[in-house]
Amino acid sequence: MIGQKIVYETLEKLNISFEYYESPKDFSSEEDISFWNRIGATRCKNLFMRNHKGNRHFLLISDYYKDINIKVLEDKFKKGKISFASQQRIDKHIKGVIGAISVFSLLNDEANHVEVFIDEGLKTKQKLTFLPNELNALIAISFEDFVKILDYSGNRYEFMNLAASVE
């Protein structure tokens, strides 16, 4: 199976059942909605960000088709701008590739440095999809198992409205 070994070892260790899909692409040009409807899962967006000083890193997770308002986090922290993290920062903290970051990337964050913010709208979804830290494959898991992976990772996480407008 395509993906980092740690992903499949963790799924087995936590007794998490999953569905596995492969694609010659990165699932971005599939007949988008029809593919996710057919498998009955919510496609997730995963953004790896940094603060302006570069001393804090964040993984934002939401429904792929929902806009994320970065100003919400900037307002929450009151510490300046938040921007995308570089491949160098990815290599240092979560050992993945741009475009294939997901909740499974936290399994590589041994220092639990990355803070996770999840859009609260995902709480209503039964099944979520994530890349296994590599392109061309996809794993679907239940929402409950998603939380189990978050807990297992040891990273701090919080549910919030990532699409909220800032007053």
Buried (B, 14 or more C-beta within 10 A) or exposed (E): EBBBEBBBEBBEEEEBEBEBBEBEEBBEEBEEEEBBEEBEBBBBBBBBBBBEEEEBBBBBBBBBEBEBBBEBBBEEBEEEEBEEBEEEBBEBBBBBBEEBBBBBBBBBBEEEBBBBBBBBBBEEBEBBBBBBBBBBBBBBBBBEBBBBBBEBBEBEBEBBEBBBEEE
